Amino acid sequence: MQEETIEEEDDAENVEDPMQEEPMEEEDDVPIEEPSLNSNDGDIPFNINDHRNWDNLDAKWRDLLVKNGPVRDMLTGKGPKDGLKRRFSSEFYSKYLPNGEKHHRDWLVYSKDLDKVFCFCCKLFKNKPLPSQLAHDGLRDWGHLAFSLKTHERSPEHVNNMFIWVDLRLRLEGNQVIDKVLQHQISKETKHWRKVLRRLFAIVKYLAKQSLAFRGNNERIYEESNGNFMALVEMVAEWDSTLKEHIRRKQNQEIQYHYLSHKVQNELIKAVASEIKGSILQKIKEAKYFSVILNCTPDVSKQEQMTLILRCVDVSTIPIKVHEYFVEFLVVNDTTGQGLFEELQNVLHHLDLDIDNVRGQAYDNGSNMKGKHKGVQRKLLDINPRAFYTPCGSHSLYLTLSDVAKYCDKADLFFGVVQRIYTLFADSTKRWKILTYNISEKGFTLKSLSTTRWESRIDSVKAIVTQAPEIREALLDLAENETDSSIKSQATCLAEDELGKYEFIVGMVIWHHILAKVNIVSKELQSENMRIDVAMDSVHALIAFFKEYREVGFEKALNCAKEIAAELEIDPVFPELKKKRRVRKKKHFDEISTAEIAIESTEPVHEESAEESFRIHYFVYIIDQAIGSLERRFEQYKQYEETFGFLFTAKKLKSLDAEELKTSCNNLEQKLQNNHISDIEVASAERSFSKLKILKSYLRSTMSEERLNALAVISIEKEFLEKLDYESLIDDFASKNARRSMFRK
């Protein structure tokens, strides 16, 4: 009987032309001006009668559509034929009941443009996916249309949507859609949900900024091991009424969606990261020209990760500054120059950045990166000749020190002794306690040698230089009290044969002076705002230091070593050199000429002192190696100075006369036809690897690449977090899903 009532009302309504608008009624209290259904009306931003616009329709336009009813293409004949020569007919708008009565299907709508039929009420009011295509993309199966219509109109979902449609239409006609109390309740509920989401965003921001894990073993509130995210929700709920009420509703099952799951966490992380990444790309596009910094490292899951850093001029600041921005990590399977270059091309295209705007490229000294024929720098220069390549300055310093130790056996042995001293104490808590007891006054802890950052070895050498007597005493205590004969032998050997030798003390002082100076220059070169002229000055100053140290450094080292030797109570004397037996080829008596005998008898015998031999074959050798390696590895900086040197400072520019300025400009113009200035360092890439190890740890090794990149962007580019607009983030989150309408204002 209910269905018949609905059918009778629908028949009564459809007597009139559906395209004809009802006259507007005016009320005495408030004049209401209803917008029309005309698609050309300026008040409606789209064609409201187009069935494709009915999904997620705004409530205002939905109410207007319901009040005026659907507009259908009333065919006088029949629709176009399909491939099977079947077509829609206007006869489907009606059906015959078992008692012979003709019933009008006012919910059925035919679109001439799409050649499909739709269910008006189901398409507007469905709250979940329905099996019938009438509620979604439309139906065009004319051969089975009668059966499909009969099945659909008997379904409980269709009946329910029909009641909703009729009820809403009646209330709209009486101008009683929502009373003030209900409207106030809806507004209050919206504010509550937006407050909840704002607190969830704040929790995500805190955890990502501190590089902390989010999830635990479960996602249930107030249970053990539910992770940092849930723990923070619980903590905030202790004093915050909004989250406290939210948790109460969840526990009492008053709400179906609580937005605390790991999927929502990922979505919130992605939203924050996308906002930060969008701000970075906007700055890069405003600057137009940028430089590329790449570096690779394996992560804990044995995947090769390539970090992408973009360097540009920030034109929005006064004064303008140069900034380096982390963009993302890229998993690379092909680590050849061609494979890495293709990854770079793809990511720049994905970020909507023009590769022709690259004005610099900086990598480490790996052959697949810097190779002049098959490296990434060559591949990029072939496409963009102005993307000038610069090797990493800090990495070049590391290679300089590595070259020195590599070709000097005594230097290599020295660092081996330093590592042995550390390892001997660090391998046992008992032995480490003996060490800390003896060095408690100065407190410089022994450090392990770094295999990748040579300049950081200053910390390892400094701990021994400044505490040599204390460390030697710790070794002697260990040798005296240790029961393990192997450990006792090692401690005695290090105390007597290494720290007990004057030659070792002198070498230790020399390396302390060298590493201290190199470490200062390395720190300067790793600055994000480093300018090329300042970098060149630092490198030139380092070379000048080595040249000066070659002349006067040995005496300084001897003086410092004598003071340490006095504290150690050892004689400041180099060990005597063993006379080397001259090796001669065995010859018969008749093979030796009288001339050779005369030369051997008159040849002067020149014997070097132990100190002189150490100075020549150790001190001078490593200094000369350092100077040669620095000049060779930083030779490209001289080309920079020749090309761009007159622009480095205003003082230098003003000092040029007209002819010199013209010559410099012509030289610059010629160089710019092929090259352009670029970066100095890849230190930002190395710093991003530090975050990679924190974020993708052993316990988080299965993290997806998308989540890793989002967390890395938030953690590395922290300064953007304070500028986030929570309201826009909430609006964006709400727009992702239709059920999140309670977040919308």
ZALUMTOR-593294 format. One record per residue (C-alpha): x, y, z. Coordinates in steps of 0.001 Angstrom, whole numbers, plus 500000, padded with zeros to 6 digits. Layout:
<sites>
XYZ...
</sites>
This chain:
<sites>
500000500000500000502893502309500675504255501699497183500840502457495648500657505722497608504016506766496279503015505803492776499820507875492948501714510924494150504268510502491377501508510234488742499960513418490010503212515256489806504183514114486350501024515396484725502763518737484334505689519413482032508857518589484015510716521438482278508170523974483463509189525838486638506651526491489365505925530117490189507903531457493149505949531986496350506783534793498698506463534482502444505633537332504707508544536746507088511589536171504855511548536536501084513211533497499561514720533563496104515178530073494753517831529442492097516527527920488896517527524661487297518657526339484133522208525126483462523073528517482005522223530266485258525308532028486594524485530866490140525116527220489206528742526505488294527837523374486256524972521681484430522923520349487333520764518255484976523787516300483744523668512888485406527480512767485541527447515648488046525139513967490547527801512019492462528833513857495670526502516715494775526485519637497185523457519609499523522167522947498229522053521802494599520742518379495577517819519996497415517080522170494392517145519137492117514858517155494435512352519974494790512016520521491032512270516866490080514399515252487369514484516592483828514192513743481355514628513509477609511072512650476629511309510782473348508508511084470864509771507964469188512637505708470056516359506122470837519294505244468592519950501587467894522938499781469367525064497092467724522316494524468226519715496896466713518070497394470075517195500779471550515496502609474388511816503438474133509747505899476150507432502983476941509901501960479683508842505069481641505668503158482546504763499712483806501520497768484275500494496431487659498901492953488021495474494616488377495954496270484984496726499766486266499396501768484478502142503013486826504579505810485935508279505303486837509146508880487708512490507735489135513684506504485721515730509045483766517061508659480215520067510615478973520079511240475239523748512344475353524928509159477063522217506860475652521788505378479139519127505182481820519583506046485526517693505777488801517199509344490024516759508609493738519461505915494010522057508000492224521395510940494556520930509200497905522959505993497811525255505719500839527191502693499607527917500999496264524854499257494830524884496227492506522738497936489868524366500160487264521281502372487401522741503954490562526205504482489119527321504867485491523960504088483896522533501070482055522459500484478278521467496777478105518237497304476172517628493575475680517405492943479424516238496397480490512727495309481499514098492615483801516738494967485238514133497659485981511824495141487649514683493767489806515950497204490754512628498713491821511968495742494107515335496018495873515279497305499505517942499918498701515750501434495984512658501445498217514605503157500994515993505777498625512511506393497261511228507129500789514161509503501367513433511294498097509708511669498740510211512741502365512816515349501439510673516688498608507668517117500892509746518940503507511312521172500867507900522136499556506888523091503117510166525011503626510947522876506710514111521079505686516057521503508930514950523324512019517297525622513908518014523136516688519077520440514253521124522914512225522922524006515375523589520383516286525107519688512865527320522771513114528456521715516574529260518207515345531270519576512419533362521708514763533972518675516973535237516545514098537498519322512786538970519701516280539640515965516402541388516049513058543448519072514039544789517173517063545561514120514945547509516317512525549438517791515472550366514297516686551503513288513195553546516473512935555312515792516255556155512141515548557368512810511996559416515835513048561216513762515700561655510780513318559771508483515699557877505310514845554081505533514662552734502022514954553081499221517477551913495629517590548224496601517564545972499601516907543620499307519881543293502173522308544464501660525911546314498437525167549983497562525555552345498018522597549849500011520525552552502388519257553549506004519741550581507386517789547994505688519986550043506477523108549997510195522261546249510049521585545794508523525033548050511136526645546324514109525002542913512668525920543852512863529614543488516654529582541819517454526240538030517179526253537768516836522470539875513685522170538424512355525408534909512601523930536140511054520669537594508035522479534389507660524516532315507519521348534677504951519852534600502715522929530801502920523155530571502177519412528654505380518788530761506083515691531730503745512889534780505638511642537256506758514325540159507829512017542868506279514199543851503379511932547218503024510202545601503839506851544428507208508127547854507767509699549444507238506296546942509600504726547650512322507309551414511874506850551006512100503101548879515234503386551479517056505507554354515903503279552501516919500105551938520397501518555664520768502330556763519326499003554394521661497161555935524657498941559443523487497977558524523016494318556868526430494277560106528048495471562108526170492853559733527200490062559841530820491221563638530713491010563374528921487616567007527774487559568230525112489969571022522623490564570821518883491161572638516992493923572590513182493879574110510486496051573456506795496627573571504450499615572086501032500479569380500970503150568697498351505816566521496312503415569437496080500922567830498464498444569947501104496726568503504496497651569381507612495660568659510918497384567597513931495332568508517406496607567603520547494651569506523794495205568105527162494159568002530841495016565129531736497338563856534963495789561138535374498444563613536326501196565352539654501734568237539422501219567951536500498833569575533278499961570673530006498427568854526981499840569135523243499384565892521253499632565442517529500084562856516221497618562758512437497888564529509083497926564521506979494774564997503212494653567453502459491840568059499007490413570492500077487704573465501906489256575246502579485985575546506134484725572732505560482232570438503983484830570929506785487362570438509435484684567153507873483559565920507950487171566851511638487335565020512370484084561874510564485243561679512268488634562216515756487162559431515077484645557169513819487461557878516987489481557073519136486426560591520605486387562331521364483110565693519618482773566856522507480574566664524770483647569326522741485476572364524961485952574525522702488067575087519091489042577069517881492045577856514299492982580539512407494825583652511141493069582196507795491986582892506855488378579201506208487627578458509778488743581430511891487648582562509788484659583535512061481758582304509607479133579575507403480659578808509040484006575649510934484979577420514265484495578211513381480854574657512214480135573198515432481543575730517643479743574784515987476434571188517207476923571885520446478783575427521845478209574890524503480899574480521983483732578078522377484875579492519605487046581303520117490349582654517269492513581964517287496223584573519377498046584322517426501313584624514128499478587682515449497671589235516304501057588496512770502226590213511352499141593196513629499733593773512225503213593081508730501930595760509196499261598297510282501884597719507244504097597436504885501164600944505555499861602693505831503249603119502598505208603964504338508480600808506471508287598706503395507612600286501594510575599708504618512818595935504596512250595951500845512745597407501347516222594781504023517033591991501602516102593592498769518077593681500893521229589973501694520865588987498104520064590927496669523007588942498729525513585584498833523692585228495050523369584673494614527101582698496614529657585262495656532299588152496987530205586183500114529301585661500790532993589443500682533504589831503235530709587190505646532032588675505438535521592057506617534228590785509391531922588030510716534179589714514115534666589889515224531002587033513067529804587866512693526091586430509291525184588212507092522670586513507048519264586511504439516533587998505459513195585496506437510500585997504658507192584159507293505142584839510607506888588581510957507279588441514475508660586389513182511616589389511063512698590538514156514535588347513011517445590091509622517551593596511138517454592753514020519803591633511636522558595070509956522534597209513110522042595617514965524952595522511914527259598568509872526251599866509333529836596407508365531104595763505938528252599225504374528639598557503945532357595199502300531542596983499884529197599531498996531877596743498442534437594974496206531961598165494211531299598710493758535016595170492704535982594005490830532882593998487036533098593635486457529353597161486124527987596130487408524539594645490625525955597623491027528321600024490692525372598123493272523292597981495786526150601701495416526885602603495781523225600509498949522814601838500507526032605526499727525526606099499315521791603704501990520479602865504657523080606301504038524583608115505074521387609057508657520620608608508097516868604939507163517383604384510262519545605835512565516850603703510983514129600626511312516327601258515052516855601780515604513101598488513908512240596695515844514954597850519142513381596871518000509880593452516582510769592532519585512915593067521974509997591365519739507435588365519270509749587841523057509963587864523416506162585561520394505769582995521922508139583081525170506152582575523378502836579558521480504179577578524666504839574313524887502855574934528561502073578529528039500948579546530286498039582086529167495491584440532096496140584482531308499877585097527627499126587991528503496856589487530761499513589211527940502063590940525444499769593693527947498893594202528647502602594491524899503280597124524485500560599006527483501968598851525899505430600421522689504162603184524603502362603973526593505485603705523527507704606215521749505454608808524371506384608149524940510096605739522198511112608297519539511891609948521630514601606545522452516107605653518774516127608954517886517817608394520461520564604875519160521286606099515551521157608901516273523653606350517603526162604238514448525813607371512263526032608357513986529261604940513148530744605322509554529569608876509443530962610417508244527714613519509575525966612758512008523084615084510139520755614356508427517455615468504800517298618719504192515458618397503109511873619506499645511005622222499586508391620924498018505247623158495515503562623879496498500022622544493889497672624829493131494771624422490754491933626764487854492283629485488004489645632546486026488828635918487635489482636609488172485814633223489962485335634099492860487671635843495690485862638589497775487420636412500877486831633648499493489087636203498645491762637577502171491597634093503743491838633121501601494838636347502450496632635926506207496064632091506406496588631308508605499635629228507020502324626257509270503310624394508183506416621118509924507492620296510438511129617148508779512444615461512137512903616389513314509396615214510063507906611854510400509685611484513989508489612249513176504852610562509808504434607546510445506647606799514106507395607842515664504082606393512756502136602857513009503558602850516830503305603942516730499657601329514063498938598639516229500553599632519355498590599753517476495282596423515751495863594694519008496868595969520887493823594974518034491526591507517423492978590586521101493280592065522137489961588579522827488626588185525660491135590881527556489221588678527387486127585828528882488143588016531743489238589209532432485693585644532505484399583565533976487206586190535471489504585499539087488543581873538668489731582648537151493133582720540458495023581764544058494269585267545162495250586833542889492679584407544046489995585116547728490684588884547171490513588739546260486805589284548873484141587178548994480968589456546756478932589814544129481663586064544135482245585374543636478547587837540758478380586285539096481427582759539489480031583750538021476676585350535081478450582220534591480540579977534734477470582067532102475774581939529816478797578175530243479219577646528851475757578673525519477214578705525760481000577292527564483990578099527885487667576969525116489984577009523641493453579944523103495760578893520296498082576802517170498352576800517427502150573001517779502165572769514391500466574957512847503170572779514432505860569661512924504280571296509478504587571519510028508339567736510481508401567313507433506179569080505240508761566863506621511539563582506312509654564175502968507956565706501025510813565870497270511383562436497260513044560931499405510273562642497755507301559356496913505532558273500552505316556905501492501897558817503965499757555884506399499723555701506495503529559513506754503792559613509760501474556747511480503280558367511051506702561770512105505341560391515326503853558682516249507135561723515369509246564345517078507055562442520189505960561204521075509458561057524822508875557983524370506657556020522687509459555408525941511307553799527461508210551246524683507673547604525704507369545623523111509328542291524307507943543345523673504347544760520270505342541450519326506949539505520516503901541777518491501638541389515419503859537593515790503843537472516062500053539081512633499598535970510710500585532253511393500485531660509978503974533895512706505449531229515327504963531135515933508722534547517625508425533273520161505894532227523607506987
</sites>
